[in-house]
Amino acid sequence: MERYYGEIWVHLNHPLDSQLIKHVLKVYELAYKKDLIDNYYASYQAYGFIMECQRYFKQFKQKENLPEYIIKASNYIKTHFAEPLSIEDIAASVNLSKYYFIKRFGETMNMTPGQFITKNRLEQAIHLLRNTELPIKEIAVKVGYGDDNYFNKAFRKVVGTSPGEFRKNKQLPFDRLIIQ
């Protein structure tokens, strides 16, 4: 896909709505409009870009010694987290029976497939809460929760605070979720 930005044409093989591309375009726009107010702000933006790159490329890094079907199932969950996911669908995507898949996933990943789905959904929610002004109801839908009340309950159980409070305190260091 090609787009014109100021004085340059950008050819992208990546979805324009991804956080990585959004960040690149935001930094370019800031630089083009000369809105990078000082070196500290420019460094902040550069660091944000590096972190988005790390987040993006992390999905391609395969864990050592994981069976191929676990890697495929994990990737399936990570790419379909916003959709209604059933364990049957995930197991079918790797050609395993539901019960065998649940057993092997738990042994390998130290969590159930349901916990892994929740972890991925809440990680995405945290990212959206930090980086967008979307209403919480909309974030709930974007990360796969049909009911924002259930989203609030799941978020509070894992993170320890409501999504609204978390958004107010964006500066809190929060890098990883541990699902128990």
Sequence and secondary structure as in RCSB ss.txt:
>XXXX:A:sequence
MERYYGEIWVHLNHPLDSQLIKHVLKVYELAYKKDLIDNYYASYQAYGFIMECQRYFKQFKQKENLPEYIIKASN
YIKTHFAEPLSIEDIAASVNLSKYYFIKRFGETMNMTPGQFITKNRLEQAIHLLRNTELPIKEIAVKVGYGDDNY
FNKAFRKVVGTSPGEFRKNKQLPFDRLIIQ
>XXXX:A:secstr
 EEEETTEEEE SS TTSHHHHHHHHHHHHHHTT   SHHHHHHHHHHHHHHHHHHHHTT   TT  HHHHHHHH
HHHHHTTS   HHHHHHHTT  HHHHHHHHHHHHSS HHHHHHHHHHHHHHHHHHH    HHHHHHHTT S HHH
HHHHHHHHHSS HHHHHHTTTS        
